[in-house]
Amino acid sequence: MRTTVGIIGAGPAGLLLARLLHNAGIDSVVLESRDRAYVEHRQRAGILEQGTVDVLRAAGAGERMDREGLRHDGIELRYDKKRHRVDFPALTGGRSVTVYAQTEVCKDLIALQLKEGGPLLFEAEALAVEGADTDSPRVRFRHEGVEDVLECAYVVGCDGFWGVARSAIPAELTRVFERTYPFGWLGILADVPPSHDELVYARHDRGFALLSMRSPSVSRLYLQVPEGTDAESWGDEEIWDELERRFETEDGWRLERGPITQKSVTPMRSYVHEPMRHGRLFLAGDAAHIVPPTGAKGLNLAVGDVVTFARALTHREETGSDDLLDAYSATCLSRVWQAERFSYDMTTLLHRAPDATPFEDRLQIARLERIASSRAAETDLAEGYTGFPFG
Ligand SMILES: Cc1cc2nc3c(=O)[nH]c(=O)nc-3n(C[C@H](O)[C@H](O)[C@H](O)COP(=O)(O)OP(=O)(O)OC[C@H]3O[C@@H](n4cnc5c(N)ncnc54)[C@H](O)[C@@H]3O)c2cc1C
């Protein structure tokens, strides 16, 4: 099998890249180790930055998102039983975010790819990338029990944090920057309308809580829990009781309860792999970097990477110049590090470390008070949340 761009992974990064390349007249093949149902139902991100919305729309993948996505013009910060709303458009010259689940983005892109794009093979597991530093890199993969080789001009590893592409970059050329956090998020999906019409980020002495949503009838809520917590060790009523405590306000705001349909724990990690390119192998999305979900940046970073790659390859096809491909890693990394910084700041602003001292507690409150009282501090948060420009 032969193609111009071999794409490993059909998460948001791989699927959107295939779409962007198709629109630019460049052929690709997508290899995905899981089956279609798994990819379409894996619960993950839900917040799309303005830039991501614009890219999906321009790629012809925005029709259902425009119909069903929920535009959000702000978030609420809660601390000390107080509430402060951050108004995005007023602070950023009109920018906002859209609540539209990653599962739905993937469903839309898969449907388009199968209808009019190049091959998208499910249950096709990439085993290794070979010859990354040659003009003809290859992906060895197994599909339906049979081993095969995909001959490519370029390979893009969009295979997430646990994929194989990254390991094709020699260790001596690699630097890894990493931080793990001593807590995770216990996330639930519940069949109950969201108790607030925008996301609520709560800092509490018992730990962080987040109120989010998937649709007008489905709530998504998270609790900070110790690292290594088993989701099943939390009973449903226990979860609602704890959420109620952490979201409590002075003005009698009420959290609506409903049946919990899904429960899971997500670990928190910051991770960056440098460089994001070796020869004709390029890394995109979670394959190269992870952010803790507090800043809602992971999916949006993946979109930035593949937009950068598609532009660079289109530029090469049109002009013969490798300039933008050569700049790929540096271009992506400058945005990645801004998102790492923002996600780290949001995480340390709102979570309570197990060894937090009273001094650090007071500092967190002071940082929140600063955001609530200074337009400059609030603008910094709003700009970061609605997204950094694509390189
Ligand atoms: C609970 C949670 C909440 C989150 N919330 C947000 C949020 O609100 N906003 C946000 O922007 N981000 C959020 N994220 C992060 C976001 O989901 C990820 O950053 C995003 O999925 C990255 O997309 P990707 O395509 O790079 O990787 P992935 O989505 O991980 O996709 C990689 C794909 O590659 C496939 N694959 C792996 N290995 C192989 C192989 N060897 N061969 C073939 N295929 C392979 C995998 O099956 C997968 O389909 C959240 C994540 C979690 C876990």
The ligand as an SDF file (V2000), in Angstrom:
LIG
                    3D

 53 58  0  0  0  0  0  0  0  0999 V2000
  -11.2440   13.1950   30.6970 C   0  0  0  0  0  0  0  0  0  0  0  0
  -10.5900   14.0620   29.6610 C   0  0  0  0  0  0  0  0  0  0  0  0
  -11.0940   15.3330   29.4510 C   0  0  0  0  0  0  0  0  0  0  0  0
  -10.5280   16.1490   28.4920 C   0  0  0  0  0  0  0  0  0  0  0  0
  -11.0640   17.3980   28.2840 N   0  0  0  0  0  0  0  0  0  0  0  0
  -10.5630   18.1860   27.3130 C   0  0  0  0  0  0  0  0  0  0  0  0
  -11.1790   19.4470   26.9790 C   0  0  0  0  0  0  0  0  0  0  0  0
  -12.1840   19.8580   27.5650 O   0  0  0  0  0  0  0  0  0  0  0  0
  -10.6490   20.1650   25.9690 N   0  0  0  0  0  0  0  0  0  0  0  0
   -9.5660   19.7200   25.2590 C   0  0  0  0  0  0  0  0  0  0  0  0
   -9.1230   20.4020   24.3440 O   0  0  0  0  0  0  0  0  0  0  0  0
   -8.9600   18.5270   25.5420 N   0  0  0  0  0  0  0  0  0  0  0  0
   -9.4380   17.7440   26.5390 C   0  0  0  0  0  0  0  0  0  0  0  0
   -8.8670   16.5090   26.7750 N   0  0  0  0  0  0  0  0  0  0  0  0
   -7.7230   16.0620   25.9730 C   0  0  0  0  0  0  0  0  0  0  0  0
   -8.1440   15.5510   24.5970 C   0  0  0  0  0  0  0  0  0  0  0  0
   -9.1300   14.5640   24.7260 O   0  0  0  0  0  0  0  0  0  0  0  0
   -6.9090   14.9940   23.8670 C   0  0  0  0  0  0  0  0  0  0  0  0
   -5.9120   15.9750   23.9020 O   0  0  0  0  0  0  0  0  0  0  0  0
   -7.2370   14.6220   22.4100 C   0  0  0  0  0  0  0  0  0  0  0  0
   -7.9460   13.4090   22.3750 O   0  0  0  0  0  0  0  0  0  0  0  0
   -5.9600   14.4850   21.5890 C   0  0  0  0  0  0  0  0  0  0  0  0
   -6.2840   14.0220   20.3060 O   0  0  0  0  0  0  0  0  0  0  0  0
   -5.2570   13.1230   19.4950 P   0  0  0  0  0  0  0  0  0  0  0  0
   -5.9470   12.8500   18.1960 O   0  0  0  0  0  0  0  0  0  0  0  0
   -3.9320   13.7510   19.5060 O   0  0  0  0  0  0  0  0  0  0  0  0
   -5.0980   11.7950   20.3550 O   0  0  0  0  0  0  0  0  0  0  0  0
   -6.1530   10.6650   20.7300 P   0  0  0  0  0  0  0  0  0  0  0  0
   -7.5140   11.2390   20.8550 O   0  0  0  0  0  0  0  0  0  0  0  0
   -5.5750    9.9370   21.8940 O   0  0  0  0  0  0  0  0  0  0  0  0
   -6.1690    9.7190   19.4760 O   0  0  0  0  0  0  0  0  0  0  0  0
   -5.1030    8.8350   19.1810 C   0  0  0  0  0  0  0  0  0  0  0  0
   -5.6490    7.6920   18.3470 C   0  0  0  0  0  0  0  0  0  0  0  0
   -4.5870    6.8610   17.9370 O   0  0  0  0  0  0  0  0  0  0  0  0
   -4.9820    5.5160   18.0750 C   0  0  0  0  0  0  0  0  0  0  0  0
   -3.7460    4.7110   18.2130 N   0  0  0  0  0  0  0  0  0  0  0  0
   -2.9310    4.5960   19.2840 C   0  0  0  0  0  0  0  0  0  0  0  0
   -1.9100    3.7740   19.0230 N   0  0  0  0  0  0  0  0  0  0  0  0
   -2.0920    3.3460   17.7440 C   0  0  0  0  0  0  0  0  0  0  0  0
   -1.3600    2.4700   16.8980 C   0  0  0  0  0  0  0  0  0  0  0  0
   -0.2380    1.8540   17.3070 N   0  0  0  0  0  0  0  0  0  0  0  0
   -1.8180    2.2440   15.6380 N   0  0  0  0  0  0  0  0  0  0  0  0
   -2.9530    2.8710   15.2020 C   0  0  0  0  0  0  0  0  0  0  0  0
   -3.6800    3.6970   15.9770 N   0  0  0  0  0  0  0  0  0  0  0  0
   -3.2510    3.9460   17.2190 C   0  0  0  0  0  0  0  0  0  0  0  0
   -5.8620    5.5190   19.3240 C   0  0  0  0  0  0  0  0  0  0  0  0
   -6.7280    4.4150   19.3740 O   0  0  0  0  0  0  0  0  0  0  0  0
   -6.6250    6.8300   19.1200 C   0  0  0  0  0  0  0  0  0  0  0  0
   -7.8130    6.6550   18.3960 O   0  0  0  0  0  0  0  0  0  0  0  0
   -9.4150   15.6760   27.7340 C   0  0  0  0  0  0  0  0  0  0  0  0
   -8.9100   14.3960   27.9370 C   0  0  0  0  0  0  0  0  0  0  0  0
   -9.4760   13.5910   28.8980 C   0  0  0  0  0  0  0  0  0  0  0  0
   -8.9060   12.2040   29.1110 C   0  0  0  0  0  0  0  0  0  0  0  0
  1  2  1  0
  2  3  1  0
  2 52  2  0
  3  4  2  0
  4  5  1  0
  4 50  1  0
  5  6  2  0
  6  7  1  0
  6 13  1  0
  7  8  2  0
  7  9  1  0
  9 10  1  0
 10 11  2  0
 10 12  1  0
 12 13  2  0
 13 14  1  0
 14 15  1  0
 14 50  1  0
 15 16  1  0
 16 17  1  0
 16 18  1  0
 18 19  1  0
 18 20  1  0
 20 21  1  0
 20 22  1  0
 22 23  1  0
 23 24  1  0
 24 25  2  0
 24 26  1  0
 24 27  1  0
 27 28  1  0
 28 29  2  0
 28 30  1  0
 28 31  1  0
 31 32  1  0
 32 33  1  0
 33 34  1  0
 33 48  1  0
 34 35  1  0
 35 36  1  0
 35 46  1  0
 36 37  1  0
 36 45  1  0
 37 38  2  0
 38 39  1  0
 39 40  1  0
 39 45  2  0
 40 41  1  0
 40 42  2  0
 42 43  1  0
 43 44  2  0
 44 45  1  0
 46 47  1  0
 46 48  1  0
 48 49  1  0
 50 51  2  0
 51 52  1  0
 52 53  1  0
M  END
$$$$
